[in-house]
Amino acid sequence: MRPRLSLDQYVNGILSGDHLLLSRAITLVESRRADDQRLAQDVLKAILPKTGHSVRIGITGVPGVGKSTFIEAFGTYLTTLGHRLAILTVDPTSQRSGGSLLGDKTRMETLSMNPNAYVRPSPAGNSLGGVTHHTRETMLLCEAAGFDVLLVETVGVGQSETVVYDMVDFFLLLMLAGAGDELQGMKRGIMELADTLVITKADGTNQTAANRARVEYQNALHLFPPTGTGWFPPVLTCSALTNTGITDVWSSIQTHQQLTSQNGYRNRRRQNQQLAWFRSLLRQQLEQRFYAQPYLRSQLEVLEEQVQKGDLLPVTAVQTLLSLAPDSR
């Protein structure tokens, strides 16, 4: 067993950009042990003044769109520009075994070997939104370690995954062409949140279909209400295979960040995200404390059995359980 590190060792290691210490700090944040959580919060408080300077980018897309391949090409391009890049990937967790594949490092071989890039895969577990419960803390640790661009790759695409929007400055949606009726299959909600749409795999025989899909999506976006930010989301095409269109994606992000920084929207967005983070943690803690009560746990099993058999309505069961809580007595 490795010796436990002190607060100063964690903080100094992170601020010096030590990847190993950064990884250990993230593991500490993800730990469920009470003593680890106390130390993790002390570490986060100490490094907080060194955070907030990065561009935070969320990346999501339909299954098979090639998120990891795109990130490999996009990330490599950013490092050639002199940026230090942290990629936080979230692997799906098996609903049966609880295990996760954690295969993103093997899918990003070039970035994994790049000294100016840091790839951190984490199991999604049962967290809503395709990101782990501690993704926000991990982002702060990476910023303190000197990474000026953060990419958060989510599990897939769906209504619940819009949670990632509440932790990034820029929301990038990757789409496929020629995969059926895309406009019907894509949920409107996630398209409304996207700051830029990118049609991937725009190469070879698929290039014509990609250009056609770009026009269709651009026309569809005109039907959505204005964002109120002064920014109209563009639709781009790219190919990670030929590295075409990658520079356009970064140019779009830079233009968006310049605009939203000047009009104050970027700062307001981050302030709202802090509030959303607080409320999310509050709900999580309240739920944990509620179920931690021994007399509630025992009664819960009885009520669940009655509901399952159809002997008790769910609404009545919930009211009964809430009436047992300390503040309801």
N, C-alpha and C positions, 0 to 999 in steps of 0.2 A: 504493500500500500504506500502511495506517495505521501511524503510529509505535507501537512497542511500549511499553506502559505499565509503570510500575514497580510494585513491591509496594505501596508506600504509596498510589499513585494508585488501585489496585484496592481496597484496604482502605477508604480514606477515602470513595471513591465508593459502595461498597456500604453502609457504615454510615450514610451520609447519605441513603440511599434513592434514589439516582440509577438510574433504570431502564436507561439506556443503558450505564452501567458494569456494572450487574448482568448485562445481556445479554452483554457482552463477557467477563465473568468466567465465565459458564456456557459460552460458546464455548471459553474457555481450558481449562476442565475437560474438555470433550468432545474436545479436540484429541488426536491421537495422537503429536504431536511430543514428543520426550524433554524438550527445554528448556521447552516449554509445560507439560508435566506437573510438572516440578520447581517452576516458578513457581506453578502451580495449588495444589500441596500447601502451599506457603508461605502462600498467600492463605487457604486453609482453616484452617491452624493459627492464623493471626492473628485470624480472625473467630470461631473456635470458642467463646470465652467469651460471645458474643452470640447463641448458638443454643439451641435446645431449648425455647423458650417458646411455640411455636405449637401449635394443634390440627391434627394431621395426619390427613387423611381420604382414604381410597382409595375410588374409585368405579368399579364395573365393571357389566357387564350384557350381556344377549344382544344380538346385532346388531339394529338397528332400534328399540331401546328408547328412543332419544332422549337419550343421555348428554349430548351437547353442549347440547341445548335445555334439559335439566334444569339443567345447570351454569350456563347463562346466567341462568335465573330465580333459582336458589338463590344464586348469587354476587351478583347485583344486590341481592337481599334482605339479604344479609350486609353489604354496603357501606352500605346505608341504616341499619344498626344501628351503624355506625362502625368496622367491622372492615376491616382491610387484607388483601386476598385475593390469593394467588398460585395460578394454575392451571397445572399441569404436565400437558400433554396429550401422548400418545405416538401418533404417526401410523404406520400400517402401512407397512412398506417392501416394495417390489416384490421378489419372489423372482427375477424375471427381469432387471430393469434395475438393481435396487439403489436406485432412487429412491423418494422418499416424497412424498405429496401436500401435507403440511403445511397443510391447509386449515382447521384449527380456529379460527384467528383470523377467517377469513371467516364461520365459523358462529357466532361469538360477537361480533357487531358491537358490542353495547352494552358488554360488559365490556372489549373492546379499547380503547374510548374512555374508560373509567372511570379517573380518576386514582388511585383506591384499589384498582385491580385490575391484575394483571400476568399476561398469558397467554404461556406459553412452549411452543410446539410443538417436539417433537424426534422424529426418525425412530427407530423401534424397532430397526431393523437386524435382526441375528440373535439379539438378546438374549432369554433365556427369561423368561417371566412378563409380557410385554406392556409392560415398562418398560425404559428404556434402562439401560446399565451404570452411568451416572453420575447417575441420578435422586436417589440419596441425597445426593451432594455438592451437587446443585442445590437440594435442600431446605434444606440448611444455609445456602447463600448467600442464599436467599430469607428465611429466618428472621433472618439478620443484617441484612438490608435493611429489617426492620421489619414484615414480613408476619406476622400472628398467626393466620391460617387458611391452611392449604395443602391444595389439592385435587389428587390425582393421578388422572387419568383414564387408564384402561388401554385397550388396543386392542380387546379383545372379552371373551369369557368362555370359560373352559376350565380344565382341571386344572392346567396349568402356570402359569396366571395368579395362582394363590394366592401367588406370590412377593411380590405387592404387600402381602400381609398382614404380611410381615416388615419393613415400613418405615412403617407408619401406626399411629395410635392407635385409629382407628375405620374399620371396613370396611363400606361401603354397597353393597348389591346391588340393582340396578334390574331389575325384571321386567315382562313384558308379560302382559296378560290376553287371552284369546280367540285365542291363537296355537297351538292344539293342546293336547296333553297336556303341560302345563308341568312337572308333577312328574316325569314320565318323562324329559323332554328335558333337565332341569336336573341337572347332576352333583351328587351328594350332598355331595362334599367341599367345594365352594365355598359351598354353603348352610350347612354346619356352621361355616364361618369367619365368615359375615356377622354383623355386630352389629345391623343393621337391614335388613329387606327393604322395598323400596318398589315398589308397582305403579304404573307411570306411565300417562299418557294417560287418566286417570280423569275423562273429561268426555264430554258429549253422550250418544250412544247406547252408548258403551263403559263408562259409569259402573256399570251393573248388573253387567257382566262383571268389572269391576275389583273390586267389592265381593265378588263370589263367589270370585274368585281369592284375595283377601285372607284369607277364612275358610279356604280349602283349604290355603294355605301355612301359616297359623297353626297349623292342626291337624297338618300334617306336621312342623312344628318341634317339637311336643310329643313326637314319637317319637324325636328326637335325644337323645343323652346330655347331661347338664348341662355347661355350659362351665367351671364351677369358679370363675367370676368374680362370682357373685351377680347376674348380668345375664341376663335372658331376652329374646332378640331379638324385638322387635315387628314386625308387618307393617303398613305404612301404605299409603295411596293418595295420589296427588297428580296435579295437572295443571299442567304448565309453561305451558300455553296460557291457563288462567284464573287461575293463581297460587294455586290452592287446595291445601292440604296442605303447602306449602313450610315454613310456620312449624312444623308438627308434626315435620318432619324435623330441623330445627335444635334443637327442644326435646328430641328423642330423643338427639341427639348430646351436648347439654349435660348431660342427666341421666346418660348413660353415663359421661361424663368426670368428673362429680362423684363418682359411685359408685366408679369404679376409682381415682380419686385418693385417696379416703378409705381404701379397703381395701388400697392399695399395689400393686394389679395393674398399673396404668398404668406405674409405675416399673419393675416387673419385666419387663413386656412390652418396654419400650424397651431395657433391659439385654440381654435375649435377642436383640433385633433387632441390637444392636451386634455381638454374637457371631456371628450369622448373616451379617452384612455382612463381618466379618473372614474367615470361612470361605469365603464366596463369592469374595472377592478373592484369597484364597490359591489356590483351585482354578483361578481364571482365570490367575493369574501362573504357576503351575506348568505349565499347559497351554501357555501362550505360550513359556515357556523350553524346554519339551520339544521343541516343533516348530521352534524357532529353531536347533537344532543342524543344521549342514549335512549331516553324514553320515546323520542320521536322516531328513532330508527326501528325500535321494536314495533311501534304502532304502525309504521309505514308498511312493514311486511304484511301485517294483518289486512290493512286497507287495500294494498295492491292485490292480494289474493281475492278479496271480495269483488274488486273492480274487474279483475280478470275473469271471474266466474259469472259476472253479470248480476251479482247480488246487490251491487251498490253503484250509484251513478258517480262518474268522475268528479262532478262539481261538488257533490255532497262529501266525497272522500277528501277533497282538497280543503273544504271548509272545516271538516272535522280535524284534519291535521294542523291547520293554522290555529285553531282554537286551543291546541295543546302547547303552542309556543309560549315562552315565558311572558312576553309582553301582552298576550291575549287572555291571561288568566284573571 
